[in-house]
């Protein structure tokens, strides 16, 4: 993809790495972001399935199921 000259140039660009504390903060934020993304996917699935259940059965059954699923994830609705 790159010529040998371009590779040599790119490999010799000086890069300053942050100190260990900053690296750890970045790592923590990336992990937190991934967890939040996974939880949002789970919540979306609960919402979609809840709507399907409300259409197929009734709203009370769907709401009860959704509340059960949310409790299992440790999510409280205010």
N, C-alpha and C positions, 0 to 999 in steps of 0.2 A: 504494500500500500504506500509506504514511504520509501524514498530513495535512501541509500546508505548514508549520504551526507545529511539528510533530514533527520534520520534516526540518531546519528551521532550528535547533532545539534540538540535534539529534544532530550536525549539522555544526559546531556551535560548542563541542563538548566538547573540552577541551584534552587532547592526547595527547602524552606524553613519549616520544620515540624513544631507544632505547639508543645508546650510542656505537658507533663503527665496529667496534671489537674484538668487542663483544658481538654485533653484527649478523653479523659473519663467523663467529663460533662457532655461531650459530643456523643460518646457511646451511650450514656444514660438517656439522652434525648432521642436518639435513634431507636433504642429499645422501647421507650415509652410510646413513641409514634407508631411503631409496629403493633404494639399491644392495642392501642386505641383504634388502629385501622381494623384489626381482627375483630374487636368488640363491635365496631360499627357494622361490619359485615354480618355478624351474628344478629344484631338488632334489626337490620334490614330484612333478614330472613324471617325473623319472628313476626315482623310487621306484615310481610307479604303473605305468610302462611295464615296469620290472624285474619287478614282480609278475606282470604279464600274460605276459611272456616266460617266467617260471618255470612258469607254469601251462601255457602252450602248448608249450614245449619241455622244458627241464630246468633245475634250479637252477644248475648249473655254468655253462651258457651265459648265463643271466640275470645271474649274479654277475659274469662276465667283462665283459659288456656294461655293466653298471652301473659297474664299476671304470673302464672306458675312458671313460665319460661324466664320471665324477667327476674323473678325471685331466685331462680337457679343460677342466674348470672350475677346476682348481687346488685341488681339495678332497682332503685326505688323511684317510684313516680310520685311527684308532689302535686 
